Amino acid sequence: MGTSRMFRVFVVLGSAFMILLIIIYWDDVGASHLYLHTPVSPGPKIPHPAPAQPRPQTSRTPSFLSDIDAFVNQFLEPGTGEPTDPVPADTSNQSEKAEERYIPRREWKIHLTPVAAELRERQEQRRRLLQEMCANDSVVFPGKNRSFDDIPNKELDHLIVDDRHGIIYCYVPKVACSNWKRIMIILSESLLRDGVPQRDPLAIPRDLVHNSSMHFTFNKFWKRYGKFAKHLMKVKLKKYTKFLFVRDPFVRLISAYRNKFELPNEDFYRRFAQVMLRRYANQPTPPASVDEAFSVGIHPSFSQFIQYLLDPQTEKEMPFNEHWRQVYRLCHPCQIQYDFVGHLETAEEDAEHLLRQLRVDNVVEFPTSHRNLTASSWEADWFSTVPVEARRELYKLYEPDFRLFGYHRPDSILNE
């Protein structure tokens, strides 16, 4: 009888310990496993070791056991905290040309030179502006004052999570999001070739870049974690590094129009172009396919595209497509405190700064785009066909993005 009672006591105590361990893990150490993975090679000349067993060509799904293993390992392995950039104690034998060194056990790159003061100040100004605009009562837009808990799950599908490095990226279409998605795929090791993670961003096919199965977003948390999803999201938002890239709102609209309506795109033609042609181009029966339309030189004009955006009927039928939806609706900057705000206008400097801040600049480089980018200087020409009153209405529609991210009001095209 005594043995049976003792056994029950041990079972109860063991269960209580496991519950306590899980609670501590989720609340306090939810991101600790980021820094406990096997490091990748610090340089291109060192080949990746072949894995002991071949891995399937699919995205990784972290298991609960692996998370517990990481939790335990942090007490077994010394020095698992995030490193800083210390100055070496003795550099007398190092070459004066050496600017950085590597830590083999981690993917982190330790720099001996600080980030330029102007880059640090630039980020400080952008983050401070966001905070000020979110607190400014003169900046008004739907959903500004709601809490993160009140954001519908379907509106969180642009937040891509990399648990391996502790990164959350909110992607904004037409703001170099294809290349940043490539970076996220590489960092999360969600694409394997012959059992080895892909390392070249430009080698990732475009159809995979925008394949939702390649990215783990906040929207997918509900399927995996159920009622605990929102709590886990807030833990990751607190611990992870969060970033986004933005662009002059009007130039982004021009870029979206050029990409989706000046080039043959069957999906966008059927979903949007035919609607614009029927409503604003007096074509009750537009061509059935994009090839037929382009063969006779038919596609919506930029002015008709703007008319479509301003038409109240548009959003009654469906929310704005992500390619022209406002950034404040995609990324929720008043509910999420972003650590880094990049601008496409300073993309190269910002990308280099961000990858260094994330300590992965020895793992991947941001690919330089050689495509014909839409320039800010083109605004006047593009909007010359748009009535001035429509331009002013359009500015009101996108004014929150202008003010949140520090873009000047385009008076030259609004005051004609």
N, C-alpha and C positions, 0 to 999 in steps of 0.2 A: 504493500500500500504506500509506504514511504517513497519507494523508488518511482512509482507511478506519479505521485504528487511532485517529486523533484523534477521528473521529466517534463511535466506540464509547465512548471515554473520556468525551466530553461527555454521551452518553446515560446512562452509569452515574452520573456526577456529578449530572446533572439529576434522575434518579430518586431518588438518595439525598437530594437537597435536598428534593424533594416529600415523601418519607416523613418526614424530620425536621420539615418544616413541619406535617404532619398531626399528628404526635406532640405537638409543642409546642402546637398548637391544642387538641387534646382534653384534654391534661393541665393546661395552664396558662391557656388563654384561652377555655375552654368557654363562659363566660358573658359574654365581652366584647362580643358583638354585641348584648346587651340594650340598650345605651345608644346604639346607632348608627342606630336607625330614624328615619324622618321624623317629627317631632313632630306631635301633633294640636293643634287649636285650643285656646288656653288659656281661652277663654271662650265662652259660648253665642251671643254676638252676632257672632262671626266665623264665616262659613260655611266648611264644608269645601271645599277645592279639588276640582274634578272630576278624577278620575284620567285619565291619558293614554289608557288602554285600559280597557274595562269588565272587571271582575273577576267570576269565577263566584260564584254564591251558595253557596259551600261553604267548609269550613274551610281555612285556610292550611296548606300543607305546606312548611316551610322547606327549601330545597334546599342541597346541599353547596356549590354555587358561591356562593350568597348568604352562607353562613357564612364562606367564604374571603374574599369581598369585604369582609365586616365586619372580619375579622381584619386585612386589609391597610389598611383605612380608618383603623383606630385609630392607625396610624403616620403617616397622612397628615393626619388632623384633629387639631387641638390640643384639649386639655381634654376628653377622653372619659372621664375618671375620674368616679366618683360624687361629686356635689357635697356640700358641707356647707352649713350655714346661717350664712354670714358676716354680720357687721354691716356695712352699707354704709359706705364711707369718708366720704361726705358726705351727710348727710340733712337739711341745713339748709333745702333747698328743697322737701322732701316734706311732704305734709299730715300732721298729727299723728294723723289718723284712719286713715291707711293702715297696715294690719297685715301685708300680705304683698305680694310682687311676683312677677312671672313671668319665667322664662327662655324666650324664644321658641323657641330651637333644641331645647329638650327639653320633655318633658311634666312635668318636675318643678316643684313649687311651692316657692318659697323663703319661709319664714316669718321674720318679724322678732321674734316672741315665742317663747320656749321652751315645750316641752311641760310641762304642770303637773307639779310634783315628785311629787304623790301618784299620778299616772298612771304615771310612770316607776317609782316604788317598787312599785306594784301589779304591774307586769309582772316586775320583778326578783324579787319574792316568789314569784310563780307559777312562774317558770322555776327558781328555786332549790329550791322544793318538789319539782318534778318530778325534779330531779337527786338530791335527798336520798332520795326515796321509791324511786327506781330503784336506789339504793345500799343501801337498808335491807333487810336479810335478813328482817325480819318481814312485809314486803309480798311475798307470793308469788302468782304467777299463771302459767299456761302461756305459754311463749315469752319470759319476762322476760329471761333471760340469754343468749338466742341472739344471734348477730351479724346484721347487716343482710343479709349474703350468704345466711344460712340462712332468710330469710323467703321463703316460696313466692310466685311471681309473682302468683298469683290473689289474694293478700292485700294487694296494692299497688294495687288498682283504685280506692281512695278518695283517692289522691294526685294532684290535678290540677295540671298544670304550665303556667305562662305564661312562655314563653321571652322574650317581648317585654319584660317588666318584671322578670324574674328572681324569680318568685314560685312557691311551692308551697303549695297549700291542701289540707289533709286535711278532707274534708267528713264531718260527722256528722249523719245524718238526725234530724229533729226538733230541730235546734239552728240554726234560721234558715239551713239549707243552701240552700234555694231561692234566697234573695236573694244569698247569697255566690256561688252558681253563676252568677247573673246578672252579678254584678260581674266574675267571671272571664271570662265570654263577652265582655263589653265590653272588658276590658283586652287580651285576646288577639286582638280583632277577628275572631273566628271567625263572626260573623253580619253579613252585609252587606245593606243595603237600597238598591237602585238604585246599587250600586257603592260605597256609603258605609257605613262601619262604624256599627252601631247604638250609640247613646249613652244611651238611656233604659232603665234596668234593668226598670222595670215594663212596658215595651212588648214585652218578650220573652215570647212565649207559654209557658205552663207546660209544654206537651208538649215544647218545645225545650229548656227549662231542664234537664230530666232526660233528654234524649236523649244517649246516650253519644258519639255522633258529634260533638257540639259541644265535647267536652272531650278534651284530650290527657292521659292518665293514665300513671303509671309502668307499669301493666299492659300498655300498648300499646307500650312500648319494645322488647319482645321481637320483635314483628313488624317493627319498623323497623330495629333495630340488631343483632338476633341475639345472638351471644355477647358482644358489647361492651356490651350493655344495662346490666348491673349496674355496670360501671365508669362509664358515663356518668351513671347515677343518682347514684352517690356523688359525682361531680364537681358535679352540680347541687345536691345536698344540702349540699355544702360552701360553694357560692358564693351560692345563692339565699336569699331570705327565706322562712322556713317558718312557717305559722300554722295554727291550728285554733280552733274555738269549741266549748265544752262546756257542760254543764248538770247540775243536780242529777239523779243517775241515776234516782231513783224518780219524779221529776216527768216526766222524759223518757219513762218507761214509761207513765205516765198519758196523756201527750200522744199517744204511739203508739197506745194502745188507743182513745182517743177518735177519732182520725183514721181508723184502719183498720177498726174494728169497730162503732163507733156510727154511722158513716156508710156508706151502701151502696157497697161496693167489690167488684166481681165477682171480681177477681183474688185479693184477700186472703180473700174468702169461700171460694172453692174450694180455695185452697192451705192455709189455716190454720183458718178458722172452722168448716168442716165437720169437720175433725179434732177440734177442741175439743168440738164438740157431740156427736160420736159417743163420745168417750172420757169426758167429764166431765158431760154433760147427759142421759145416757140416751136419746139419740136415734140409734138405729142407722141410720136413713134420714132425715137432715136434708133440708130443701127443696133442690131441684136448683139454684136460682139465688138470688142475693142479693135480687132483687125479691120472689120468693115468700116468702123468709124474713122480710123486713121487713114484708111485707103482713100477716103473722100475728104480728108482734112477736117474732120469734126471732132472737137473736144471742148469742154467748158473753158471759157476765158478766165483769166485771173479775177476780173471784176465779178463774174458770175460765182466764182468760188467764194469771194468775200460776201456776196449777197446771200449765199447759202449759209455761211456762218452766222450772219446777222438775222436770218429768218427765224422767228420764234417757233415755227413749225418743226425746225430741224431737231431741236433738243426735246420736243414733245414726242418725237418718234423714237429717238435713241440718244444716249449721251454722245458727246463729241468723240470722234475717233481719236485714238491716242496720239496720232501724228499732228493733230492740231488742238488737242485738249490742253488747257492751261496747266502750267507746271504745279501751281498750288493745289490742283486737283489730283495730280499724279503722285506727288511726293510729300504732301502734308507738312510743309516747313514750319508751321506754327504748332504742330503737335510733336514733331521729331526734331531734336536738337542736333543738327548736322555738324560734324567735326571738320568737314572740308567742303567748300563750295567752289567748283571749277567753272570757268567760263570758256566757251569755245573760242572766243577772241584771243585768249591767252593759253590755248590748249596745250602746246608743247611744254611751256614752263610749268603749267599747273600739273600736267601728267607726271613730269619728272619729280616735282615736289611731292605729289601724292604717293607715288610708288616708293619714294624714299621714306616718307612718313610711315607707310605701311610696312616698311622693312622687307620689301620683296623686289627691290630694283635689281637684285642679282638673279632673280628667278625669271623675270619677264620684263620686256620693254614695250612701251606703248608704240604701236605701229604708226608710222607717219603716213598720212593719207595723201595720195597724189590725184584724187578725184577733183573735179571742178566744183569747188565749194561756192555757195551763194555768198556774195560779199555785201557788207552793210551799205556800200556806196551805191548799190543797185536799187535801194528803196524808192528813190524819187521816180525812176523810170517805171518800175513796176506799178506804183500806186498812181501814176499819171492817168490811168484809165478808170480809176475808182473815184466816184464823186466825193467831194470834201466832207460832206455830212456823213457819208458811210465810213470814211476814214476815222472820223471822230467817234462814231459809235463803236467802231472796232477797237479803238484805243480804250474806251471804257470797259470793253469786254476783257481786254488783256492788261488793263492798268495794274492790277495786283502783282502780276509777274514783273512788270517794269519796275515797280517800286520796291518789291521784296528783294530783287537781285541787283539793284543799282543801275538800271538802264535809264538813260535820260528820255524824257518825253520828246517824241520826234516832231518838234514844232515846225520844222521846215515843210513837212507834208500835211500837218494838221491846220495850219493857219493860212493856207493859200486862198 
